[in-house]
Amino acid sequence: MKLRRRIIAIILFGLIIFPLFNSTRNDGSMQAERPGTSVFTEVDSFIAREMKRQRLPGLALGIVQGDRILYLKGYGQADSSGRPVTPETPFGLGSIGKSITAIAVLQLVEAGKIDLDAPIQRYLPTHYKGAEFITVRQLLNQTSGFTQISTFSNTLESVNNQNQNAIEKNALSYAEKFLKGTKQTQHPYTYSNANYVLLGYIVQRVSGQSYGNYVKEHIFSPLSMHDSYVTLDEAASHGLATPYRRIFGHNVAYDGPFVYIAGDAPAGYMYTSAKDMSHYLIAQMNGGRFEDESVLTWKSIRLMQTEPVPGTYAMGWSSDTINGLPVIGSPGGSLGFQAQTFMVPEQQLGVIVFANVLDAIDAEWPETHVITTTHIASGVINLLNEQPIGGSGLSISQKYFLVNGLIFILSAWLLYTTARTAKRCFTPWVPENFGHSKITIKAIVRIVLHFAGLLIILLLSMTRVVPIWHMAAIFQPDVINWLKVMTVILALKGSMEIIRLVRSIGHENTSF
C-alpha cells in the first residue's frame, strides 16, 4: 500500500513540475535577440514558434501604423486540404464585431436618428416594462444590468434559426427576459451579448434595412472590406478557414451548427480577413477615415474608444496595458475561431491576429478573455517596441498533458475500484470477502453517491436548467463526454455494491 502511494505521488509530482519546467525554458528562449534580422523576421519566427507550441492550424496577421499597412501575412493551413492561409482568408471575428455594431449605432446618432441617452423603449416595437430605464448608451457600455450566462439559453434555442428574422426574434427574446426585472437606471459594467443583439435590432428598426445589409453598405463597402461577410454561407463560399476544436489535444474540424448563430450576429458572428481588419484599424486610428472614405467623425471615434469608468467597457473596446504601454482592444472567440486586436494610441499602431482553432482550454483561467491570440498579439507589439516578448503561459501540449494525465489517473482509479468491486460481487460467497454488512445510513449514502453523478448529468443533459453545461459540451466535448462515461461506470459500481450488500445480508440471514 505504501509503495502504491509513493508511485502515485511521484506521477502527480511529475505531471505538475515537468510542464512548468518546459514552460520556463520556452519563455526564456523567446526573449533571445537575433542581431542582423529585421523586426518582421523576428515576428515570423515568434509566430512560427507559437503556432507550434499552441498547435494552431492556421493564423493571419495584420500590422498597421497611421494610415499605412506595415505587414500582412498568412501562416499555416486554412483547411485539411493544405490550402494556405492568406491575408484575404476569412476567419470568425467573434466579439471584435461588437465594435462594428457600435459604429452602426453611432452613424445613426450622427444622422440624428438615434439619441444615445434616450430610453430604448423609443426604438422597440411595443412597450416592454423596464425599457424606460435602459438607454442606448448603457447598451453600448454594457451597463444595462444584463448578464452573459443568461444569454446561453437563447444561443442554444436560436441556433437553428438562420432566417432574416433571427436578430429580431433573438433581440425581443432578450428584451422579454432581461427588461421585465429592470427597475433602476444605474448598473455596474456586466458583459453580455444581449446588449449588442438589442443594438443590432435597433439599427434595423431605425435604418429600415436588415442589420447585414446596413453593415455591408455603410461599413464594409466604404472601408473596402471586400473579404468580410455577415453570414456563414457567404464566408464559406469565399474561402472561410475551417474551424477546429481540440479533442484531448488533437485538432478536429468542426462543421456543426454552432459555428454561426444568426440571431447573435451583432454581438460578433461575422467573418473577415486580416487585410480587411487592417483597413478597419486604420479607420479606428484616423478618426473614422480610410483613404477617401469616412465612416465616423473624430468625435464619435473618441467616444467609442473611451470607457465611462477606467477598467470597464467603451463601445466595442476595452483598455489594457502591454509592458506598461496603454492599449485599446478586444478579444474575439466563437466555436473554432479566435482573434485579438490591439491598438496603441500613442504610436498609432494596430495589430490583428486570427486563428482557426478554439476550445475552453485555450483560455487563461480565470481570465477567460485572455486566449492564445491575445498572447500572440501582445508579443507582436512587444517585438515592434523592442521589448521582451514575455511569457505566454503553458503550451497547449502542456495543458493537455496535465488534463489528460489527470483524466488517466482518475479513470485508472475508478476502473480499478470497479474491477475490485466486481470481483467481490460475483465470486463465490466467502464471509471474509463480504464481511458483516448491514443496511445502515452510511451504506445507503455510499450507494446513493454512486448514482448521484449520473442523475445530475442526465438532468443537465436532458433539460436547459443549466445552459452553461450545454455550452461546455459544445466547446469541450472531450472532457464532458469523459465525465459522462465516468458517471456511468460509477453507477455500474454502485449497482454491484447493491448486489454485494444484498448477497451478504441474504447469506447472513440463512446462516441463523
Buried (B, 14 or more C-beta within 10 A) or exposed (E): EEEEEEEEEEEEEEBEEBBEEBBEEBBEEBEEEEEEEEBBEBBBBBBEBBBEBBBBBBBBBBBBBEEEBBBBBBBBBBBEEEBEBBBBBBBBBBBBBBBBBBBBBBBBBBEEBBBBEEBBBBBBEEEBBBBBBBBBBBBBBBBBBBEBEBBBBBBBBBBEBBEEEBBBBBBBBBBEBBBEEBEEEEBEBBBBBBBBBBBBBBBBBBBEBBBBBBBBEBBBBBBBBBBBBBBBEBBBEBBBBBBBBBBEBEBBBBEEEBBBBBBBBBBBBBBBBBBBBBBBBBBBBBBBBBEEEBBBBEEBBEBBBBBBEEEBBBBBBBBBEBEEBEBBBBBBBBBBBBBBBBBBBEBBBBBBBBBBBBBBBBBBEEEEBBBBBBBBBBBBBBBBBEBBBBBBBBBBBBBBBBBBBEBEBEBEEBEEEBEEBBEBBEEEEEEEBBEEBEEEEEBEEEBEEBBBBBEBBEEBEEEEEBBEBBBBBBBBBBBBEBBBEBBEBBBBBBBBBBBBBEBBBEBBEEEE
